[in-house]
Amino acid sequence: MTSRRYRTLGDLQATVDDPYAGQVGAIGFVLHRRRPSEWSIDDHANPHLDVLAMCQAGRAHYACSGVQVEVTPGTMLLFHRQVRHSAWSDVSEPWSFYAVGFELRGGDGAAGRRLSQLPWHARPANSRQVLEEWTQLHRTWTGRLPGYSLACRGIIHTLMHHYIVAARRQQPNVPHARRLEQTLELLHANVGRIFAVEDLARRAGLSASRFRVLFRRHTGCSVTRYQNRLRIAAAADLLRSGQYSVTDAADEMGFRDVYYFSRLFKRITGMPPSAWRG
């Protein structure tokens, strides 16, 4: 197999319209601070690293971009490099927190712009699970066993995903954002299945016309285009595994016409499906 035949992973992510495609580069620090009563920062900005944090216990107060927020257990925070913010631990109930500083590659492109438009604070629904992942990140980073940097990057990618999902759900600019996120979860969990707009709208409790408008505003494309790109991305994975023929990959993703599948695949990726075979 020659690598020249394939695009990079970043190219593939951009191809299928992942609006937040990016990769974790260098990791600068991983911290676990336990109830520092005198802790505060004043108009601070890290010049080189993006900083992701999560409150484990207690309370803190943050101010950024003219917004002040009380941070409580389960709250995640994301500050991009050079973004200035102030914070202080609650005097009566000092907070404990995890934080990681890392280089978000691709953060200067379209994905970075979309990330910067998300709220800088978010609360994942599964905060207990997320805190366990923070614990694992800190343990892996401080242990520094062979391969630890790869493991840490993987955990940070997962933490970023939790943050993005939570932040998107609380975006105020798209009505019914939570329902739309639930729709996206359904589509991603059933990639090979085709859902009619009317079915998705009914599940979201919206009219079909209203659903179409909000879905496009939320994702940047139509329902049909979104589903097609998900299916093509999954088909590309099957082809690259070397265990599927073009016909098999098309059938697995619900395409009954292999010629239509091939045309759509090339239109979306810029390459015929045969070029992706391992």
Residue pairs with C-beta under 8 A, 6 or more apart in sequence:
1 242
1 278
5 275
5 276
6 240
6 275
6 276
7 15
7 269
7 270
7 271
9 23
10 21
10 23
10 106
12 233
12 236
12 269
13 21
14 21
14 110
15 229
15 233
15 268
15 269
15 270
16 229
16 230
16 232
16 233
16 268
17 219
17 220
17 221
17 226
17 229
18 111
19 110
19 111
19 114
19 219
19 220
20 111
20 114
20 115
20 164
21 106
21 111
22 104
22 105
22 106
22 107
22 111
22 112
22 115
22 160
23 104
23 105
23 106
23 157
24 102
24 103
24 104
24 105
24 153
24 156
24 157
24 160
25 102
25 103
25 104
25 105
26 102
26 103
27 100
27 101
27 102
27 103
27 141
27 149
27 152
27 153
27 156
28 48
28 49
28 101
28 102
28 103
29 49
29 99
29 100
29 101
30 98
30 99
30 100
30 137
30 138
30 141
30 142
30 152
31 97
31 98
31 99
31 100
31 138
32 56
32 96
32 97
32 98
32 134
32 138
33 39
33 96
33 97
33 99
34 96
35 57
35 58
35 89
35 94
35 95
35 96
36 89
36 94
37 89
37 91
37 94
38 89
39 60
39 88
39 89
39 94
39 95
40 86
40 87
40 88
40 89
41 85
41 86
41 87
41 88
42 86
43 84
43 85
43 86
44 84
44 85
44 86
45 79
45 81
45 82
45 83
45 84
45 85
46 79
46 81
46 82
46 101
47 81
47 82
48 81
48 103
49 81
49 101
49 102
49 103
50 78
50 79
50 80
50 81
50 101
50 102
50 103
50 104
50 107
51 77
51 78
51 79
51 99
51 100
51 101
52 76
52 77
52 78
52 99
52 100
52 102
52 156
52 159
52 160
52 163
53 76
53 77
53 78
53 97
53 98
53 99
53 100
54 74
54 75
54 76
54 77
54 97
54 98
54 99
54 130
54 131
54 134
54 159
55 71
55 72
55 73
55 74
55 75
55 77
55 95
55 96
55 97
56 73
56 95
56 96
56 97
56 98
56 131
56 134
57 73
57 95
57 96
58 73
58 89
58 90
58 93
58 94
58 95
58 96
59 70
59 71
59 72
59 89
59 90
59 93
59 94
59 95
60 70
60 71
60 87
60 88
60 89
60 90
60 95
60 97
61 68
61 69
61 70
61 71
61 87
61 88
61 90
62 68
62 69
62 71
62 77
62 85
62 86
62 87
62 121
63 69
63 85
63 86
63 87
64 79
64 83
64 84
64 85
64 86
64 120
65 83
65 85
65 120
67 120
69 75
69 121
71 77
71 87
71 95
71 121
73 127
74 123
74 124
74 127
74 130
74 131
75 121
75 122
75 123
76 121
76 122
76 123
76 124
76 130
76 159
76 162
76 163
76 166
77 120
77 121
78 115
78 118
78 120
78 121
78 122
78 163
78 167
79 85
79 120
80 104
80 107
80 112
80 115
80 116
81 107
83 120
85 120
89 95
98 131
98 134
98 135
98 137
98 138
100 137
100 156
100 159
102 156
104 112
104 115
104 160
106 112
107 115
115 164
118 164
118 167
118 168
118 171
119 167
119 170
119 171
122 163
122 166
122 167
122 169
122 170
123 166
123 170
124 130
124 162
124 163
124 165
124 166
125 166
126 162
130 159
130 162
133 155
133 158
133 159
133 162
134 159
136 155
137 152
137 155
137 156
137 159
140 148
140 151
140 152
140 155
141 148
141 152
165 181
168 177
168 181
169 177
169 178
169 181
170 177
171 177
174 180
174 214
174 217
174 218
175 214
176 204
176 206
176 214
177 218
179 204
179 205
179 206
180 204
180 214
180 215
180 218
180 219
182 203
182 204
183 200
183 203
183 204
183 215
184 219
186 195
186 200
186 203
187 195
187 226
187 227
187 230
188 230
191 230
191 231
191 234
191 253
192 231
192 234
192 252
192 253
192 254
193 254
194 227
194 254
195 223
195 227
197 208
197 211
197 212
197 223
197 224
198 208
200 211
200 215
200 223
201 207
201 208
201 210
201 211
201 212
204 211
206 214
211 223
212 222
212 223
215 222
215 223
215 226
216 222
219 226
221 229
228 264
228 268
229 268
231 253
231 254
231 255
232 253
232 264
232 265
232 268
232 269
234 253
235 249
235 250
235 252
235 253
235 255
235 261
235 265
235 273
236 265
236 269
236 273
236 276
238 244
238 248
238 249
238 252
238 253
239 246
239 249
239 273
239 276
239 277
239 278
240 276
240 277
240 278
241 278
242 277
242 278
243 278
244 252
245 277
246 258
246 261
246 262
246 273
246 274
246 277
247 258
249 261
249 273
250 257
250 258
250 261
250 262
250 273
251 258
253 261
255 261
255 264
261 273
262 272
262 273
265 271
265 272
265 273
266 272
266 273
269 276
